[in-house]
Amino acid sequence: MDFIIKISQFLLSLSLLIVLHELGHFVPAKLFKTKVEKFYLFFDVKFSLFKKKIGDTVYGIGWLPLGGYVKIAGMIDESMDKEQMALPPQPWEFRSKPAWQRLIIMLGGVTVNFILAYVIYVAVSFAYGDSDVKVDSLKDGYWIDNPTLLEIGFKTGDKILSINDTPVVNDSDIGFNLISAETITIERNGEQKVMTLPEDFLGQYSASKSKLNFEYRVPFMVGEVADSSLNAKKDLKMGDIITSINGTEIKYFDQVENFTKDLKNETVSVEVLKPDNSVVKEELALDEEGKFGIRPWTNNFSRFDELGYLEVTRKQYSFGESFSAGGRKFTKTITNYFDQLAAIFNPSTGAYKGLGGFKAIYDQFPSAWSWPYFWGLTAFLSIMLAILNLLPIPALDGGHVVFLLYEMISGRKPSEKFLERAQMVGFFILIALVLFANGNDIFKAVTN
């Protein structure tokens, strides 16, 4: 079931982004009376799952979900249709249109992606508002379980005060600022300490087997008891909290493993706090790994807030306020993504090790459907798609834009032979990047 939910979100988000991006090219092409021969979701290598010709355009769905495309007549693109390009230019072809019209057609896709992201952020702000966790409400700091963070010197219980001398107020500040972090100021046992991150921190973090970051210290709340668990028939319900084991208080989930690792294959007595705040006792079995076979519920923030583990701040926006709130998220996300790209293209940071492909994107979707999370991630992916398409690599929109700007400034149009060769070079660069990114996914899956 988890796979079905995750893959459904992944394909829905990817399809939405591809169709709207290609629509951004399709609409101005039609407005400028340019013939569009194909409009495809996914690639139709050898065959299509569906296709139908309406007017001059064949609309279809391919079987290879690696993207999508529109084939515009008279344009040197990934189709490399040399036969058409060898014929005399026709007035309805892309190459016959003025440079400014061709520029608008090429920028249409990324423009739609940017607009889509902004609209989503505005809509999400209006519909759901904002919620965050105040870091000073985490009385016992964060749970640190990531090997890279532990090796640097972080410990469970550390409180995060600032990153690069910028105060951390809300938990989301950590995620946004960690990309460019050089120093992190923490409080440990009442004393402040400055942690200096290694230059290749992002590379070390990306290569780590654990993707846990600075995690909330929350109680051991039952999320799901596996059917294969020794405790499958016990009276445990979603939302129950295990508060003690063999008479020892267990305040946080991160304390459980250290306590149970020496109790393998044993039965223990636990106290369980029910959602109605009643307390019951239960006998639970531990397996050969010292585990209960219970998946914890780690994001029931309203309940954690109620019990005093953390403080959730919520803000609702009026229709008018949502435009500025969405705009702030939009610009902040763009800035953050440019920071990520800068780190990836700087070999000393090692951030390229974290470059991922389709599996990395798939992994970002949660196993439980959440519309706010789905739309937030889709907005981010839309910005990512727009920025990557603007890279000045032939075969990408950005490469076409560079050649068009050269033509408009110099008054000289690059030869079709040059554009064909550039397109081929760009195609091989893209293939290399795709293989590297998805190869990273495979390597991590095998080694982890």
C-alpha positions, 0 to 999 in steps of 0.5 A: 500500500505504501508503494501504491500511495508513493508511486501515485503521488510521484506520477501525478506530480510528474505528469502535471509538471510535464504537461504544463511545461510542454503546454508552455511551449505549445500555446505560444507556438500556436499563437504564432501560427507554428505547426506543432506535430506532436504533444506527448506525455512521457516518451514514445520510444518505438510505440505509444500507449495512446495517441490521437491526431487532432488537426496538425498535432498528434497527442499521445502518452508514451511508455517511458516516464522520463519526461515529455515533449512537443515536436515543433516543425522546423526546429532542431530538437531531440528528434534530429529530424534532418529530412525536414530540415533539409527541405526549404523553410516553410512559413509555418515552421519554427525556423521561419519565425522572427527571433523574438517569437522563437524566444517566447516559444522557448521560454514558455515552458519554464515561464509556466513552471515558475507561474505554477510554483507561485500559484501553488504556494499562494493557494497552499498559503490560503487553504492551509496557512503555515505551521512550524515548530519553534526550536526553543520549545524543544526543551531537550533539544534534537535527536541526532542519529545521523552518522555524519552529524555524530562524527562532526560532534553533534549529540542528542539533546543539542539545541540549535541556536544559529547557523552562520550567525543567523538565529534559528527561530523555527525548525524550517530555518534549519533546512533552508540554511543547512545548504550554505552552513559553515558553522552551527551554534548549539547549546549543550548542557547550558553552554554554547558551542560553535560547531564547524562543519567540514568543507565537504559536509554536504558530500559526507551527508549525502553519502551517509546511510541515514538521511535523518537530519536534526529530528524532533525528540517525540514520545514513542507513539504507536503508528502501526503494528506490523502483522508480522510483529510478535505484538500484532494481537495486543491491544495497541491502537494508533496514537497510543504512547509507550511511556515506560518499560519495566518501570523505567520512564521512556520519555522519548522514542530515541531512548527506546533502542538503548533500553531494549538492545539488551532485552532481545527475545524477552517479554517486558511490562510497559505502560501505555498512555491512551488518547483519552489520557488513561494509562494501561499496562501491557505485556509486550514481546521483543524480537531477536533484534530487540524491537517491538515490531511497531512503526512509530507515529512521528508527525502527530504534532497536534498531540505532541503540542498538547503534551508539551513536547513541542510548540507548533505555531500556526498562521492563517492568511486572508486571500489578499495576504496569501499572495505575499506569503506565497511570494515569500515561499517562492523566492525563498525556494528559488534562492535555496535551490540556487545555493544547492546548484552552486554547491553541486558545481563546487567539487570541494563540497562533495554535494554532487554525491547527493545528486539523485534521479527519479528514485530520489524524487520518488523517495521524497513523497510520503507513504501517507497521502497529504495534499499540503505536502504533495502540493508543496513538493510539486511546487518545489519540483516545478521550480527545479524543472524550470531552473534546470531547463534554463541551464545553457546546455544545448538540447535544453531550453536554456541552450536554445535561448543562448543561441537565440540571444546571440542571433538577436544581438549579433544579427547573425543566425547560427548555421543549421549544421552548427545547431545540429552538432550542438544539439548532439553534444547537449544530448550526450551531456544530458544522457551523462547527467541522467546516468550519473544521477540515477546511477547515484540512486542505484549505488546508494540503494546497493550500498545502504 
